[in-house]
């Protein structure tokens, strides 16, 4: 057979032969052909020795199929690179790899590589698609599609400490999840979903259409949830906090709104503050008989006071009133104020003595009446130390003061892309076992010609 023969047809001559075609690379280690088998088309730029002379011109491929292979176990079986120290050319097969249309394996090299300039590099499909529900106009390095219910288009799995799916991007989203009726990204684990970014959002979730832009003062975050007409972020829990925010040096949670008639935060239920509560204005919302709710304003003071109210009655112009035992425990009992108001005709009332547990009220001018009276006691809080009157306070974070505009994204550059690729490769090398990385380095430095191994 020569390179100029029209075609070849192979037919096994013995039932004991395992092959119809066998390509031998030769017995010299210094010589190895580029291909074991080759189908050619007219290409004036072909660089293989002898190809340009045999096939002049440039009309493109001459074959509808470059090769057609069928087998009981594998349609085509191939391995690349050198074996490991035990002579294995790849991992042991399992139920997913034991039967396949194409089987590719390797120890230090990629098992199967699919590349394309203007279309999908690798396409994987499970299930029939008679209604043509699988999108046909999508282009990706790897495109996985499922036409059967309850099956996944792409599954990433790791049985060790690695990631099941790792998405990276230099200037856009590392992983983008989108669903019409279901969940865009669903994670189940500890944590369920973890996102990392050096200059953008670690996790970016959109429901429906994307919502408003973020003010300039808050350019990036670990998690961004946005929506045009729905909630941006929802957190729920049966036994713990639905949403938990924490910061070592700043506010744990910040809520803001650009609508003056709305609220930066709304709580349906009890609110507990373990610490100081500061507000420009504090109001009470009170239901009215007409069904409406009305606003009542709180009285403010430059100091921290507790107050109590009560009533008593004079007996022959005098009365001793005991402080409520629990009220006395929370105030500074050596310095409290008492205001009394008579509820009948008398010469007037005054406070004669204030003790740690009671105070005495008497009628003016030595009166002997038995008039009733009401009182108000105001005492400083016992638990607050070193209080300063009219102390200055700073807001924890500067709130947006100008109309928001889209955050500026740095324009991708070749140098930045190379730095990003270098960082990703360094991280991958740090994750990889030392023995594997050393073997890969030896493979790149001195690639050995692998011996012929029959398919399984």
Secondary structure, 3 states (H helix, E strand, C coil): CCCCCCCCCCCCCCCCCCCCCCCCCCCCCCCCCCCCCCCCCECCCCCCCCHHHHCCCCCECCCCCCCCCCCCCEEEEEEECCCCCCCCCCCCCCCCCCCEEEEEEECCCCCCCCCCCCCCCEEEEECCCCCCCCCCCCCCCEEEEECCCCCCCCCCCCCCCCCCCCCCCCCCCCCCCCCCCCCCCCCCCCCCCCCCCCCCCCEEEEECCCCCCCCCCCCCCCEEEEECCCCCCCCCCCCCCCCCCCCCCCCCCCCCCCCCCCCCCCCCCCCCCCCCCCCCCCEEEEECCCCCEEEEECCCCCCCEEEEEEEEECECCEEEEECCHHHHHCEEEEEEEEEEEECCCCCCEEEEEECCCEEEEEEHHHCCCCCEEEEEEEEEECCCCCCCCCCCCCCCCCCCCCCCCCCCCCCCCHHHHHHHHHHHHHHHHHHCCHHHHHHHHHHHHCCCCCCCCCCC
